[in-house]
């Protein structure tokens, strides 16, 4: 059974460019999912594996740098690399997505479902802002 995605928050999403891959789960969030964890909710003040504890872009970049990611130019698939996208709204990081070995992307929507989506831009919109920072590391 498919959960309802709030189209008003994700104006680029269509039934053709995403699919649900898991039911709702409150054990983890998008940051943990992009980091490679599905057993803890990553959030400054709750669980956060680095010393910086704010929601700014540099802090989130440092989080992913701590496991080997470096900034890159785009979301294009590169064989032999793992990529993530950080979504920015105002001065804050609001979401992270991870690229799959197929070139598609995966996201955890807060305490809701996991989805596979064609591109990071599918989730651009009022809720998350835009996929603006891309990072990669060797697979």
C-alpha positions in Angstrom: 0.0 0.0 0.0 1.4 3.3 -1.0 1.5 6.2 1.5 0.4 9.6 0.3 3.2 12.0 -0.7 2.2 15.7 -0.2 2.5 16.9 -3.8 2.2 20.5 -2.6 5.5 20.1 -0.7 7.1 18.2 -3.7 5.8 19.8 -6.9 8.3 17.8 -9.1 7.1 14.4 -7.8 5.0 12.2 -10.1 4.0 8.5 -10.0 6.5 7.9 -12.8 9.6 9.4 -11.0 9.5 7.7 -7.6 8.4 4.6 -5.8 8.0 3.7 -2.2 10.6 1.2 -0.9 9.6 0.9 2.8 6.8 1.5 5.2 6.8 4.3 7.8 9.5 4.0 10.4 10.5 6.4 13.2 13.8 4.7 14.0 15.9 6.8 11.6 15.7 9.9 9.4 17.1 11.1 6.0 20.4 12.1 7.4 21.0 8.7 9.0 19.8 7.0 5.8 22.2 9.0 3.6 25.0 8.3 6.1 24.3 4.6 5.8 22.4 4.0 9.1 18.8 2.8 9.7 19.0 2.3 13.5 19.2 5.9 14.9 17.8 9.3 14.3 20.6 11.8 13.4 20.0 15.2 14.8 22.2 17.7 16.7 21.2 17.3 20.4 20.0 13.7 20.0 22.5 11.6 18.1 25.3 13.4 16.3 28.7 11.8 15.7 30.7 15.0 15.3 31.4 17.9 17.6 29.6 20.6 15.6 25.9 20.7 16.6 24.0 23.1 14.4 21.9 22.7 11.3 24.1 24.8 9.0 25.4 23.6 5.7 29.1 23.5 6.9 28.1 21.2 9.8 26.3 18.7 7.6 29.2 18.8 5.1 31.6 18.0 8.0 29.3 15.1 9.1 29.7 13.5 5.7 33.4 14.5 5.4 33.9 12.5 8.6 33.1 9.3 6.6 35.1 10.2 3.5 32.9 12.3 1.4 34.2 15.3 -0.5 32.3 18.0 -2.4 31.7 17.4 -6.1 30.1 19.3 -8.9 26.9 17.4 -9.6 24.6 14.5 -9.1 25.6 12.6 -12.2 26.3 8.9 -11.7 30.0 8.0 -11.5 30.9 4.4 -11.5 33.0 3.5 -8.4 31.6 6.4 -6.3 28.9 6.8 -3.7 27.1 10.2 -3.8 24.9 12.2 -1.6 22.8 15.3 -2.1 22.2 17.9 0.7 19.1 20.0 0.4 19.3 23.6 1.5 16.5 26.0 2.5 17.6 29.4 3.7 20.8 28.8 5.8 19.9 25.3 6.9 20.3 21.7 5.6 16.8 20.2 5.5 17.3 16.8 3.8 19.9 14.4 2.5 19.5 11.8 -0.3 21.9 9.0 -1.3 22.6 7.7 -4.8 22.1 4.0 -5.5 24.3 1.8 -7.6 21.7 2.0 -10.3 22.1 5.8 -10.6 18.7 6.4 -9.0 18.4 8.1 -5.5 17.0 7.0 -2.2 15.5 9.1 0.5 13.9 8.7 3.9 11.1 11.2 4.3 11.4 12.2 8.0 9.5 9.6 10.1 7.6 8.5 7.0 8.5 6.2 4.2 11.7 5.5 2.2 11.5 6.2 -1.5 13.6 5.6 -4.6 13.5 8.6 -6.9 15.0 9.3 -10.4 17.0 12.5 -9.5 17.6 14.7 -6.5 15.5 17.4 -8.1 12.4 15.3 -7.6 12.3 16.4 -4.0 13.0 20.1 -4.6 10.2 22.3 -3.3 8.8 24.2 -0.3 9.5 21.5 2.3 13.2 20.8 1.6 14.3 23.6 -0.6 16.7 22.5 -3.3 19.4 19.8 -3.7 22.3 22.2 -3.7 25.4 20.4 -2.4 26.7 17.2 -3.8 29.4 15.0 -2.3 31.0 11.7 -3.2 33.4 9.1 -1.9 34.9 5.9 -3.4 32.5 3.0 -3.2 
